Amino acid sequence: LGAWDPARGVPMDPAAWPVWSAHVELPAGETVRFKVVRVAADGAVTWPAGPDATFTVPSTGAAVARVE
């Protein structure tokens, strides 16, 4: 999603605050690992502690991954 480089990450939309969302298209059946990082206005990056989130894309149709 950004190859672990926050500068290449997928921007999230705060329109439904406090829920942030992003839309990405991934190959069917692929399992992805990711973290939701915070990038401050000054460019400082905050990585969450703990294991990576994982998501397996279904073989057909659309899906939603929710991270809290």
C-alpha positions in Angstrom: 0.0 0.0 0.0 3.0 2.2 0.4 5.8 -0.3 0.7 6.3 0.6 4.4 7.1 4.2 3.3 4.6 6.7 4.8 5.3 9.2 2.1 3.9 6.6 -0.4 1.0 5.6 1.8 -2.7 5.8 0.9 -4.2 9.1 2.1 -7.3 8.6 4.3 -10.5 10.7 4.1 -11.8 12.1 7.4 -15.2 13.1 5.9 -17.1 10.7 8.1 -15.2 11.7 11.3 -14.4 10.0 13.6 -14.1 7.3 11.0 -11.4 7.7 8.4 -11.6 5.8 5.1 -9.6 5.0 2.0 -10.3 3.1 -1.1 -7.8 0.8 -2.6 -8.0 -1.9 -5.3 -6.0 -5.1 -4.7 -5.7 -8.4 -6.6 -8.3 -11.1 -5.6 -7.1 -13.6 -3.1 -4.1 -11.5 -2.0 -3.3 -11.2 1.7 -1.8 -7.8 2.6 -0.1 -6.6 5.8 -0.4 -3.0 6.8 -0.3 -0.4 9.5 -2.3 2.8 9.7 0.3 5.5 10.5 -0.2 9.2 11.4 1.8 11.8 9.5 1.7 15.2 11.2 1.8 18.5 9.3 5.5 18.8 10.0 6.1 15.3 8.5 6.6 13.5 11.8 5.4 9.9 11.5 3.8 8.0 14.3 3.7 4.2 13.9 1.3 2.1 16.0 2.7 -0.4 18.4 1.9 -4.1 18.0 1.6 -6.5 15.1 0.7 -5.5 11.5 -3.0 -5.6 10.5 -3.7 -8.3 7.9 -6.5 -8.6 5.3 -7.2 -11.2 2.7 -9.0 -9.9 -0.4 -11.9 -12.1 -1.3 -11.8 -14.0 -4.6 -14.8 -12.0 -5.9 -16.6 -8.8 -5.1 -15.8 -5.9 -2.8 -14.8 -6.0 0.9 -14.2 -3.7 3.8 -11.3 -3.9 6.3 -11.9 -2.2 9.6 -9.0 -1.2 11.8 -9.6 0.2 15.3 
